Amino acid sequence: MRTLDESALDALALGAAVLGTGGGGDPYIGKLMARRALVEHGPVQVVDPDEIPDDAVCVMSAVMGAPTVLVEKLPGGGEQMAALRALEARLGTSFSHVICAEVGGLNSTLPVVAAAQTGLPLVDCDAMGRAFPEIQMSTPTLIGVGASPMALADDKGNTVVVDAVDNRWTERLARSITIDMGAAAFIALYVQTGAQVKEAMIPQTLALAESVGAAVLEARLAKTDPVLAAVERLGGIVIFEGKIIDVDRRTVAGFARGRVVLEGAQSDVGATLRIEFQNENLVAVIDGEPVATVPDLITVMETETGEPVTTEELKYGLRIRVVAAPCDSRWRTTAGLQLVGPRYFGYDLDYVPVEELVGLRRPK
């Protein structure tokens, strides 16, 4: 058990944005919300999965929708609690712990808000080890845990509880409701016992996010390379450096979809990289050759500061480095790739681990 207070937020939000692979929502907004909650309610107790009882009642608290919308449509402040209370009423129980849906961007700090507001412990784990765009793309799905009943709440005071036949239908129905709610909704879902959390969730990912963020902040102070500091903590590699020359981004069916194109700099002069994204970065291609694909992590970082750049922040002229890192091993299984592999997203590509792809093109 440890205590999380305001002093941890800068590193947590920064590292979560690195792990979020471009998605998960604006980390700055999440940091502000978490800071306010901690000031009002005090520090949050963070526990490891193996510290919670097997009969604990754990709930995910997150936000769903297009990240571009959340930048312009700021939360009112009561939506999270409305979703949590609606789900408690539906189940006729009280939650004992809060868990993270994804260790990415806004969705890494929102559970801090929920834990502070409810006074419940926050479990150091998440269901993705990164960020993914759809609800069923979670490690609990791999062991048969249901995402529903699931509650959604918006800024207008509406709440909806979804009961679906499986997790894909939960995503489909919740996505339609989210669009009607203005393309952004706060959600409570994936209620699990402590025993299920221990089996299904990826442990200590909040600690990893803090570690990655702290490495970047320490490198800035020491005037060393913050991007390489993050890469070292992740066990990843810089796959490209260049300048953004084109961005095509649009909000479609509740997602931010598009692509970004870079022209190379430094050792990549003369080459062109293209990243395809759906909330998160999914595929990176250099001169027609895939060098990283989902479910491995593809993160865009500013060249000098190491600041992670979300998909809604991509803009012409920005000088960046693209980092790739291996995903959690569960996503590399047959069942994992059926949920989150490149073919699920419509790409005519078989998944190849990033270390094999990059090793063929640019040995470490």
C-alpha positions as CSV (number, residue, x, y, z in Angstrom):
1,M,0.0,0.0,0.0
2,R,1.2,3.5,-0.7
3,T,-0.3,7.0,-0.8
4,L,-0.9,9.0,-4.0
5,D,-1.0,12.8,-3.5
6,E,-0.6,15.9,-5.7
7,S,3.1,15.4,-5.9
8,A,2.7,12.3,-8.0
9,L,0.4,13.7,-10.6
10,D,2.9,15.3,-13.0
11,A,4.8,12.1,-13.4
12,L,1.7,9.9,-13.5
13,A,0.0,12.0,-16.2
14,L,3.1,12.3,-18.3
15,G,3.9,8.6,-18.2
16,A,0.3,7.7,-18.8
17,A,0.3,9.8,-21.9
18,V,3.4,7.9,-23.1
19,L,1.8,4.6,-22.5
20,G,-1.5,5.8,-24.0
21,T,-0.1,5.6,-27.5
22,G,-1.9,8.8,-28.6
23,G,-5.2,8.0,-26.9
24,G,-6.9,7.8,-23.6
25,G,-7.9,11.5,-23.6
26,D,-6.0,14.7,-22.8
27,P,-3.7,14.0,-19.8
28,Y,-3.6,17.7,-18.8
29,I,-7.4,17.8,-18.3
30,G,-7.2,14.6,-16.3
31,K,-4.3,16.0,-14.1
32,L,-6.3,19.1,-13.3
33,M,-9.4,17.0,-12.3
34,A,-7.3,14.7,-10.2
35,R,-5.5,17.6,-8.5
36,R,-8.8,19.2,-7.6
37,A,-10.2,16.0,-6.2
38,L,-7.1,15.4,-4.1
39,V,-7.2,19.0,-2.7
40,E,-10.9,18.6,-1.8
41,H,-10.8,15.0,-0.5
42,G,-7.2,14.2,0.4
43,P,-4.7,11.6,-0.8
44,V,-5.7,8.3,-2.3
45,Q,-4.5,4.9,-1.0
46,V,-3.0,2.8,-3.8
47,V,-2.9,-1.0,-3.3
48,D,-1.4,-3.8,-5.4
49,P,-3.8,-6.5,-6.7
50,D,-2.4,-9.1,-4.3
51,E,-3.3,-6.9,-1.4
52,I,-7.0,-6.9,-1.9
53,P,-9.4,-9.6,-0.6
54,D,-10.7,-12.2,-3.1
55,D,-14.3,-11.0,-2.4
56,A,-13.6,-7.3,-3.0
57,V,-16.0,-5.6,-5.3
58,C,-13.9,-3.6,-7.8
59,V,-15.2,-1.2,-10.5
60,M,-13.6,0.6,-13.5
61,S,-14.2,4.3,-13.7
62,A,-13.3,5.9,-17.1
63,V,-14.4,8.2,-19.9
64,M,-15.6,7.0,-23.4
65,G,-15.7,8.8,-26.7
66,A,-13.6,10.8,-29.1
67,P,-10.6,12.5,-27.4
68,T,-11.0,15.5,-29.7
69,V,-14.4,16.2,-28.2
70,L,-13.1,16.1,-24.6
71,V,-10.7,18.9,-25.4
72,E,-13.5,21.3,-26.2
73,K,-16.3,19.8,-24.0
74,L,-14.8,19.9,-20.5
75,P,-16.4,17.7,-17.8
76,G,-18.8,19.3,-15.4
77,G,-17.5,17.5,-12.4
78,G,-20.3,15.2,-11.3
79,E,-20.5,12.8,-14.2
80,Q,-18.1,10.2,-12.7
81,M,-20.0,9.8,-9.4
82,A,-23.3,9.7,-11.3
83,A,-22.1,6.7,-13.3
84,L,-20.8,4.9,-10.3
85,R,-23.9,5.5,-8.2
86,A,-26.2,4.4,-11.1
87,L,-24.2,1.1,-11.4
88,E,-24.3,0.5,-7.6
89,A,-28.1,1.0,-7.7
90,R,-28.4,-1.4,-10.6
91,L,-26.3,-4.1,-8.8
92,G,-27.7,-3.5,-5.4
93,T,-24.1,-3.4,-3.9
94,S,-21.4,-1.0,-2.8
95,F,-18.0,-0.9,-4.4
96,S,-14.9,-1.5,-2.3
97,H,-12.1,-0.6,-4.8
98,V,-11.6,1.4,-8.0
99,I,-9.6,0.1,-10.9
100,C,-8.3,1.6,-14.2
101,A,-9.7,0.7,-17.6
102,E,-6.4,1.7,-19.4
103,V,-3.1,3.2,-18.3
104,G,-3.4,6.0,-20.9
105,G,-4.0,9.7,-20.8
106,L,-7.1,10.9,-19.0
107,N,-8.2,7.4,-18.2
108,S,-5.2,6.9,-15.9
109,T,-6.0,10.0,-13.7
110,L,-9.9,9.7,-13.7
111,P,-9.7,6.7,-11.4
112,V,-7.7,8.8,-9.0
113,V,-10.7,11.3,-9.0
114,A,-13.2,8.5,-8.4
115,A,-11.1,7.0,-5.5
116,A,-10.7,10.5,-3.9
117,Q,-14.4,11.3,-4.2
118,T,-15.6,7.9,-2.9
119,G,-12.8,7.4,-0.3
120,L,-12.1,4.0,-1.8
121,P,-8.6,2.5,-2.4
122,L,-7.3,2.5,-6.0
123,V,-5.8,-0.8,-7.3
124,D,-2.5,-0.4,-9.1
125,C,-3.5,-2.2,-12.3
126,D,-5.3,-1.7,-15.6
127,A,-7.0,-3.8,-18.3
128,M,-4.8,-3.0,-21.3
129,G,-1.2,-2.0,-20.4
130,R,-1.7,0.9,-22.8
131,A,-4.9,2.4,-24.4
132,F,-7.3,0.8,-26.9
133,P,-10.4,2.4,-28.5
134,E,-13.1,-0.2,-27.7
135,I,-14.6,-1.5,-24.5
136,Q,-14.2,-5.2,-25.2
137,M,-10.4,-4.7,-25.8
138,S,-9.5,-5.6,-22.3
139,T,-7.7,-8.4,-20.4
140,P,-10.9,-9.3,-18.4
141,T,-12.5,-10.1,-21.8
142,L,-9.8,-12.8,-22.3
143,I,-11.0,-14.7,-19.2
144,G,-14.7,-14.2,-19.8
145,V,-15.5,-11.2,-17.4
146,G,-18.4,-9.2,-18.6
147,A,-18.2,-5.4,-19.2
148,S,-21.9,-5.0,-18.4
149,P,-23.9,-4.0,-16.5
150,M,-22.3,-0.7,-17.5
151,A,-23.4,2.8,-16.5
152,L,-22.9,5.9,-18.6
153,A,-23.5,9.5,-17.5
154,D,-23.2,12.8,-19.3
155,D,-22.9,16.5,-18.5
156,K,-26.6,17.1,-18.8
157,G,-27.6,14.8,-16.0
158,N,-28.6,11.7,-18.1
159,T,-27.6,8.3,-16.9
160,V,-28.1,5.0,-18.7
161,V,-27.3,1.4,-17.7
162,V,-26.5,-1.1,-20.4
163,D,-27.1,-4.8,-20.0
164,A,-25.6,-6.6,-23.1
165,V,-25.2,-10.2,-24.2
166,D,-21.4,-9.9,-24.5
167,N,-18.6,-7.3,-24.4
168,R,-18.7,-6.5,-28.1
169,W,-22.4,-5.7,-27.8
170,T,-21.6,-3.6,-24.7
171,E,-19.2,-1.6,-26.9
172,R,-21.7,-1.3,-29.7
173,L,-24.6,-0.1,-27.6
174,A,-22.5,2.1,-25.3
175,R,-20.9,3.8,-28.4
176,S,-24.3,4.7,-29.8
177,I,-25.4,6.1,-26.4
178,T,-22.1,8.0,-26.1
179,I,-22.7,9.6,-29.5
180,D,-26.1,10.8,-28.4
181,M,-24.5,12.2,-25.2
182,G,-22.3,14.4,-27.4
183,A,-19.5,11.9,-28.3
184,A,-18.2,11.8,-24.7
185,A,-19.6,10.0,-21.6
186,F,-18.3,9.0,-18.2
187,I,-18.6,5.2,-17.6
188,A,-18.5,2.6,-14.8
189,L,-18.1,-1.0,-15.9
190,Y,-16.3,-4.3,-15.6
191,V,-17.3,-5.0,-12.0
192,Q,-15.0,-7.7,-10.8
193,T,-14.2,-9.6,-7.6
194,G,-10.7,-9.3,-6.1
195,A,-10.0,-12.8,-7.3
196,Q,-10.9,-11.8,-10.9
197,V,-8.7,-8.7,-10.7
198,K,-5.8,-10.8,-9.7
199,E,-6.3,-13.1,-12.6
200,A,-7.4,-10.7,-15.3
201,M,-5.8,-7.3,-14.8
202,I,-2.2,-6.2,-15.6
203,P,-0.5,-5.3,-12.3
204,Q,1.5,-2.2,-11.3
205,T,0.9,-0.2,-14.5
206,L,0.2,3.0,-12.5
207,A,3.6,2.6,-10.9
208,L,5.1,2.0,-14.4
209,A,3.4,5.2,-15.7
210,E,4.8,7.2,-12.8
211,S,8.3,5.7,-13.4
212,V,8.2,6.6,-17.1
213,G,7.0,10.1,-16.4
214,A,9.6,10.6,-13.7
215,A,12.3,9.5,-16.1
216,V,11.3,12.2,-18.6
217,L,11.0,14.9,-15.9
218,E,14.4,13.9,-14.5
219,A,16.0,14.0,-18.0
220,R,14.7,17.5,-18.6
221,L,16.2,18.7,-15.4
222,A,19.5,17.0,-16.1
223,K,19.4,18.3,-19.7
224,T,19.8,14.8,-21.1
225,D,17.6,13.2,-23.7
226,P,14.0,12.8,-22.3
227,V,12.8,10.6,-25.2
228,L,15.6,8.1,-24.7
229,A,14.9,8.2,-20.9
230,A,11.3,7.1,-21.6
231,V,12.5,4.5,-24.2
232,E,14.8,2.9,-21.6
233,R,12.1,2.6,-19.0
234,L,9.7,1.0,-21.6
235,G,12.2,-1.3,-23.2
236,G,11.4,0.3,-26.5
237,I,13.2,1.9,-29.4
238,V,13.0,5.2,-31.5
239,I,11.8,4.1,-34.9
240,F,11.6,7.5,-36.6
241,E,12.5,11.2,-36.2
242,G,11.0,13.9,-38.4
243,K,8.5,16.7,-38.9
244,I,4.8,16.4,-39.4
245,I,3.9,17.4,-43.0
246,D,0.2,16.3,-43.1
247,V,-2.6,15.4,-40.7
248,D,-6.0,14.0,-41.7
249,R,-8.2,13.8,-38.6
250,R,-12.0,13.5,-38.2
251,T,-14.5,12.3,-35.7
252,V,-16.4,9.3,-37.0
253,A,-18.9,7.1,-35.1
254,G,-17.6,8.3,-31.8
255,F,-13.9,7.9,-32.6
256,A,-11.1,10.2,-33.7
257,R,-9.9,8.6,-36.9
258,G,-7.1,9.6,-39.3
259,R,-3.5,9.5,-40.3
260,V,-0.4,11.6,-39.8
261,V,2.6,11.8,-42.2
262,L,6.2,12.7,-41.3
263,E,9.2,13.6,-43.4
264,G,12.4,12.3,-41.9
265,A,15.2,14.2,-40.2
266,Q,18.6,13.3,-38.8
267,S,19.3,9.6,-39.7
268,D,15.8,9.4,-41.3
269,V,16.3,12.1,-43.9
270,G,14.7,11.1,-47.2
271,A,12.3,8.7,-45.6
272,T,8.6,9.1,-44.9
273,L,6.6,7.7,-42.1
274,R,2.8,7.3,-41.9
275,I,0.8,6.5,-38.7
276,E,-2.8,5.4,-38.9
277,F,-4.9,6.0,-35.8
278,Q,-8.3,5.4,-34.2
279,N,-8.1,7.3,-31.0
280,E,-4.8,5.5,-30.5
281,N,-1.9,5.0,-32.9
282,L,-2.4,1.6,-34.7
283,V,0.1,1.2,-37.5
284,A,3.4,2.8,-38.4
285,V,4.7,2.4,-41.9
286,I,8.1,3.7,-43.2
287,D,8.3,4.0,-47.0
288,G,5.6,1.3,-47.4
289,E,7.2,-1.1,-44.9
290,P,5.3,-1.7,-41.6
291,V,7.7,-1.1,-38.6
292,A,5.1,-1.4,-35.7
293,T,1.5,-2.4,-35.4
294,V,-1.1,-2.7,-32.8
295,P,-1.1,-4.2,-30.1
296,D,2.5,-3.0,-29.7
297,L,2.8,0.5,-28.4
298,I,3.4,3.4,-30.9
299,T,3.9,6.7,-29.2
300,V,4.7,10.2,-30.6
301,M,6.9,12.4,-28.5
302,E,8.2,15.9,-29.1
303,T,11.9,15.7,-30.1
304,E,13.4,18.1,-27.6
305,T,11.1,17.9,-24.5
306,G,9.9,14.3,-24.7
307,E,6.3,15.5,-24.3
308,P,3.9,12.8,-25.6
309,V,1.6,14.0,-28.3
310,T,-1.9,12.7,-28.4
311,T,-3.7,12.2,-31.7
312,E,-5.9,15.3,-31.1
313,E,-2.7,17.4,-30.7
314,L,-1.0,16.4,-33.9
315,K,-0.3,19.4,-36.1
316,Y,1.7,20.5,-39.1
317,G,5.3,21.4,-38.5
318,L,5.7,19.6,-35.2
319,R,9.1,18.0,-34.8
320,I,8.7,14.6,-33.2
321,R,10.2,11.2,-32.6
322,V,8.2,8.0,-32.8
323,V,8.7,5.4,-30.2
324,A,7.7,1.7,-30.3
325,A,7.6,-0.7,-27.4
326,P,6.4,-4.3,-26.8
327,C,2.9,-4.8,-25.5
328,D,1.8,-7.1,-22.6
329,S,2.4,-10.7,-23.6
330,R,-1.4,-11.5,-23.3
331,W,-2.1,-9.5,-26.4
332,R,0.3,-11.6,-28.4
333,T,-1.8,-14.8,-27.9
334,T,-4.3,-16.0,-30.5
335,A,-7.2,-14.7,-28.4
336,G,-5.5,-11.4,-27.8
337,L,-4.8,-10.8,-31.4
338,Q,-8.4,-11.6,-32.3
339,L,-9.4,-8.7,-30.1
340,V,-6.7,-6.1,-30.8
341,G,-4.6,-7.3,-33.7
342,P,-4.1,-5.3,-36.9
343,R,-6.7,-7.4,-38.9
344,Y,-9.4,-6.5,-36.3
345,F,-8.9,-2.8,-37.3
346,G,-9.2,-3.6,-41.0
347,Y,-5.5,-3.7,-41.9
348,D,-4.3,-6.5,-44.3
349,L,-1.4,-7.3,-42.0
350,D,-0.4,-10.2,-39.9
351,Y,1.0,-9.1,-36.5
352,V,4.7,-9.3,-36.1
353,P,6.3,-8.3,-32.8
354,V,7.9,-4.9,-33.0
355,E,11.3,-6.1,-32.0
356,E,11.3,-8.4,-35.0
357,L,10.1,-5.7,-37.4
358,V,12.6,-3.1,-36.2
359,G,15.3,-5.6,-35.8
360,L,15.1,-6.4,-39.5
361,R,15.2,-2.7,-40.5
362,R,17.3,-1.1,-37.8
363,P,19.3,-3.4,-35.5
364,K,19.6,-2.2,-31.9
